[in-house]
Amino acid sequence: MNRSQLAGILTLLALILTACQPVSAPSAAEGNVEGDIGAPTTLIVAAHDSFSVSEDVVTEFETANNATVQFLTLGDAGEALNKMILSKQTPLADVFFGVDNTFLSRALDADLFAPYAAPALAVIPDVLKLDPQQRLLPVDYGFITLNADKAWFSQRGLALPATLDDLTAPEYKGLLVVENPATSSPGLAFLLATIDYFGEDGYLSFWEALRANDVLVADGWSAAYYDHFTVGSGGSGDRPLAVSYTTSPPADVLYASDGRTEPAGINVNLPGGAFRQIEFAGIVDGTEKRELAERWVDFMLSKRFQEDLPLQMFVYPALPDAELPDLFVQFAEQIDDPAEVEPAAIEANRETWIAAWTETMLR
């Protein structure tokens, strides 16, 4: 055997031995030759405690973006915003949902959010876009109005009220429950509607007349609707009129235990008695996950997410071509001329208005 033959045999043996060695898995740093995309990125989305979305909708986003979405609930809308403001230097989340138009100016003045010109803004109605700098983007909206127990009024032959002033008439004494504007979002919305309708010089006179007509003030919507409203309480309450939402009737049908196909409660949209509530989402300024945060906001404004909203939170989607469920089409209502109070005016006067209301109604 000559030297060249020996060298060839040794080389072949070396190749065989190498091929027989165990192959270790690539490290996370090395990645995978097939294109490993790494571990999912966690995106923290803070929201108020009424936020709800279907699990399969969230999973769809997570799968498409190799992400894990972690939801952080921070209390009601006002409480959640205050927690975000107090933690501004060490943000709690990458995205925040739940600022409404009654707290919009406070949120913007706190410089919490970064501008983002989401493509969907091009088709969202201008009436919902209240921040020209696009820091807070509209996701949904709804209307606070009066709900009535249809059967209660029919059985007694009593006409439904036609104006706000009717609520102070003797025939409606002791029939209405409202929410405290200091502790309730719909309560504040209804107060704002009366301020817009009667003016700052006249709204307290209206409330004084309501108090004289035995209006009941509940701390929050749940207590008003489920404890005192004759519809929500299943008849155990004694108030056939309640401040609620135009989307309460479809919820009444969906959750009815008796299988009813029509709501027991109906909307009573009095002139000047309705207020449009808009909810916004924003990317927290300084997030290290800006690109993923943008994708999430885009997803919130997509048809997939928007069409999930109505039966999750009983709100209207901001996207105009999102299809509404049949229950909304049949029983919910849009208000063409709701009360209009500028967010800046609300922020400047909220505490004064609430204090004056409290002095009038609870002292």
C-alpha positions, 0 to 999 in steps of 0.5 A: 500500500503506497502513501497516497492509498493510506491517506485516502483510507484514513480520510474515509475512516475519519468521515465515517467516524464523524458521521456516527457522532451524535448531533446536538440541537442548535442553541437558541442563539444559533437558530434552526436551519429550517428557519426557527422564529424563536420563543413567542414575544409577550405583549402586555395589554392593560384594560378596564375590567369590562374588557372582553374578547373571545379566546379564539380571536386572541389565539389567531393573533398570537399564532400569526405573530408568534406572540403571547398576549397578556391582559392586565385588568386595572379596575374601572375606566377611571381607575385603570387610567389613573394607574397608568398615569401613576406608573408612567415612569415604569409602564405597566403595559405596551398597549392600553385600552379603555380610555373613553371620551369622558377621560380623553383629555386627562389621558392625552394631557398625561403624555402616556401614548405615542402617535400611530397612524393605523391604516384603519383610521382612513375608514373610521368615521370622523365623529369617533376620531377625537385625537388629531395626533392619533395617540388614542384610536377609536375601537368601539362606541355605544350610547347611554340612554333610558331603558323601560320595562315594556310590559310594566307600562303596557299593563298599567296603560301608562305612556312612556315618557317623551321628554326629560321633563316628563321624568319629573311629572307626578305620573312618573314619580318613583319610577326611575333609577339612575347611577351616581356620576361620581362612581359610574360611567353611565351615571356621568354620561347621563349627567353630561347629557342633561348639562348639554340639554339644559345648560349649566344654568338649568341642569341642577333645576332638572335634577332637583325636580327629579329628586323631588319626584323620588328618583333612586340613585344607585352606586353603579350600573350593575346595582341599578340594572340588576337590583332595581330595574324591573327587567334586570332584576327579574321583577324583584326591583321596583323601578321600570325606568333605568339609565342604561345602554341602547345595547341592553335589549339585545343582551336581555335576549341573549342572557334570558333564562326563559328563552324569550326571543324579544327583549323585556326592556326597550330603549326610550330615546328622549330628546337630549337624553342620550350620550355617545361613549367612545372607547380608545386604545393607545400604544404606550409611549416608550414600549420596547415592543413597538412593532408588535404593539402596532400589529395588535392595534391594527388587529383590534381595528380589523374585521375579525376583532371588531365583529367579535366586540358586539356580543362580548362587550355590547358595544358598536364596532368603530369599523363601519363595515364590520358586520353586526350580529342579528340581535344588534340589528333587531334590538339595539339602536343608534342615536343620530343626535346624542348630547355633545360635550367636548372632552376638554370641557369635561376634563375642566369641569368634571369635578365641579359638575359632580360636586354640584350634583352631589350637593343637590342629590345626596346632601 
